[in-house]
Amino acid sequence: MLPTRTESNKGRATKSAAQTLMGKIELTLGNFQNAKTFLDEVISPTSGQGLLDDITQVFPVANELNKEIIFAVQFASGVNSNSEGTDAYRMFNPTGRVEGKMTGTKGHGVLSSKFYGLFTDQDKRKGSYVKSLVSGLGYSNKIAVPVTVVEDAGSDFVVLRYADVLLMLAEIENELGSTTSALKYLDQIRMRAGIGPYKGALTKQDIFEEIDMQRRKELVFEGHRWFDIIRRGRAALLLGLTDNNKLLLPIPASQTATDQSISQNPGYTK
């Protein structure tokens, strides 16, 4: 019952935001046809959403809430005594990085040089989504430099966007055995990035691995990777874990003490 996205309701929860979230849930549950039904609505011409042609215009503060952004948590720098910005710039940029007079970055979650090296020079996302220091250490360029103090960045936190929808649909169609449709969605992301259409092997596994790689590159620093590897049952392998219990957090003691019927997650003491 939510409204369709229009210019007047940008930034509010819309029908496409709910459909995208439902599609992601159904994909996580392995209900591929249900997921496709929801996400097909999002790519409908009537949804008000779409992929931007220019990759450099997806994240700038001056172009926030563009048609590619399906839902975002909004921030603004220099407003209300610098209290409406996000701390993301300070937390997720390399320690000691200086941009103009802005100092105080913490270096949490920066990119390894190995991952940064996955972006070829032809990939437009290199230099737009991610940049690197002389050392080769990569960092997110999706977060704008604050205009006031380091913890007051103005970039919105993007929760859901159209590129994610296309890559989910590529994965769904691949699982449903529709190679042509899978590549159609995958190649929209590849072509915009400037790396051309996919020309690799056409087995389901090979196509999935390419979709997975494009999710890593396209959605870097947007908070999807952990959930991607969890829903495909790959977390223990990719993270080198020998104890699957480590894939769960402990239930807080305050909760188990309140209700004795709550069992602690495996691997933790009550």
N, C-alpha and C positions, 0 to 999 in steps of 0.2 A: 504493500500500500504506500510505499515511499514514492516521492515524485521522481520523474525523469530529470536528469541533470540539465540545467539551463544556465545562462549567464548570470541570472539573478540569484541562483541558489548554490553557486560554487562554494565549496568548503563545508557544506552540510551533507549529512548522510543522504544518499540517493539510492534509487532502485539498483543501479549498476554496482554500487558499493556492496549492497546486500547480496546481490547475485554473485559477485566475485568472491565474497567471503564464503558463501554457500558452496560455490564451485570448488574452492580450495579445501573445504571440509570434506566434501564427497571424494575428491581426489585422494586426500589423506586416508580415507576409509577404504579406498580401492574400488569405489563405486563409479567407474569410469563413465558409464552412460549418463548417470545422474549429473555428474560433474559437467559433462559436455552440454547437457540441456541448459544448465545455469549459465555457463560461460558463453554459449552461443548467443544468449540474449545480450550479453555485454558488448559483443562485436557487431550487433545489429546496427544498421545506419541510424536507427531512431534512438539509440542510447545516449547520444551526445558525447560519447567518448571516442578516442582514436589515437593513433600513433603519430607523434610529431615527425616531420620530415628531417628537421635539423636537430641532431643529437645534442648540440650545445645549448639548446633552449629548454631542455627538460627540467633542469634544476636551478637556474638562476633565480634569485629573489625577485627580480623584476618581472619574471614570467611564472610565478607560482600559481597553482590551481589551473594550469593549462589543461587542455582536453585529455592529455595522457594521464594526468593525476586523477585517480578514482577516489581516493580518500587520503587525507593527510591531517596530521596534528599540526596546528598552525602556531608559528612563533614570529616575533618581530623584534628587531634590535633597536635600542635607543628609545624605548617606550616605557612610560610609567616608572621612571627612575631606574631604567635598565633591568626591569624585573620580568619582562615578557619574552626574553630571548631564551635560547637553548644553550646548554653547556656542552653540546656535542663537539663543537669546534675545539674547545680546550681539551676534552677527554680523548678524542680520536685522531689527533694530529701528532706527528713525531715529537718527542720530547725536545724542547728548546727551539722548535721551529719558529722563525721570526717572519712575519708578513707585515712589512711596514714597521710600525712601532708596537705591534701586538705580540706579546710574549706570554709565557706561562702555560704552554701546552704540555699534556701529560703523557702522550705516547701509548695509550691503551688501544689495542686492536689495530695497529698499523699492519700493512701488508708486507709479507716477506718478499725479498728480491726475486725468489723463485716464482711466486705467483705473479708478481708484476711482469716478469719475463714472458708470461703466457700471452700478453697482449702484443701483437705484431705492430710494426710501425704503420701498417696500412689501416689498423683498427682505429677508427675515430674516437673510440671510448678512451684510448690512451691519450692523456693530456686533457681530456674533458671530464671523464668520470674519475680517473685516477692519475696521479702524478708521482714523481719519485725524487728523492734527494740524490745528491752525487754518489752516496753510498749504495744506491740501488734500492733502498728501503722505500716502499710505496705507501701512499696515503690517499685518503678520500678527498676528491675535489668537488664532491657533491654538497659540501657544507660551506657556505659563504663566510668570509672573514667578517667578524663582528665590526660594527662601526663605532663601538663605545669601549667596552671592556671585554676581556677574553671569554668570559662565561656568558656573554649576551649575544650569541649568534642569531641571525634572523632567518635562517633556513628552516622551512617546514620539515617535519619528519614524515616522509612518504610511507604510508602503510600499504596502500594498494595502488598499482598503476597498470596501464594497458599492456605494457611490454610483458609483464608477469602473466597476464591473461593469455597472450599469444603463446608463450612458452608452455603454459599449462595445457593449452589446447593441443600443441604439438605433441606433448607427452601422452595425452589422452588418446589422440588419434593413432599414435604409434602403438599404444597398448591394444587398441581396438582393431589393429591390423590395416589401417588406412594409411599406407606410406605416403601417397600423394598429398593427402590433406596435412599430414604431419610435417612434411617438407615445406608446404605452402606457408604454414605459420612460422616454422623455424627460419625460413629464408627471409621473411619480413624483418626479423631481427638482424640477421647477418647482412642483408643488403643495406639497411640503414647504417650499420656499423662500418660499411665500406669494405667488407671482406669477401663479398660475392656469395653466390649460392653454394649450398652444401654439395660436395662432389665425392663424398666418401662412400664406403660400403653401405648397402641398403638393408642389412640385417636389422632386426628389431633392436638388438643390443648395441650395434654401432650407432644407430640413429639416437637411441636413448643417451649414449655417452656424449654425443655432440650436443643434444638438447641440454644435458646436465652441465656441460662446459659453458654453453652460452648463458645459462642461468647464473653460473658463478661470475661470469664477466659482466653481464648486463645488470644484475641485481646486487653487485658487490656493495657492502655496507648498508644494505636495506633490511637486514635481519631475517632473511629467508633460508640461509644455508643450513643451519642446524635442523630446521624442520624438514628440509629436503632430504637430508641423509637419514633422519629418524624414520620418516614415512616409507622409505625404501629399504629399511633394515640394514643400513650400511654403516651406522655410526661406530660400532665397536671395531670394525675392520679399518675404517678410514682414520680413526683416532688412536688405533693401536691398543685398544682396551682388552684386557683378558677377563675383566669382571663386568658383566652386563649390568650389575647393580648400579654401576657408576653412571648409567644413563638416566637414573632417577635421582631427584633431590630427596633429602629426608623430609618427612612431615614434621613441622615445628612441634617441639615438646609442649608448647602452650595448647596445641590442639589435641594431642594425644592425652594430655592430663585432663582436659575438659570432658572428653568423651572416651571412656575406656574401651568402647567397641571399635575404635579406630586402630587398625594395625599399622605399625611402622613399616615403611618400605623395606624390602629385603636388603641386607647388607649394612643396616644401621641398628644401633641399640635403641631400645624404646626410651 
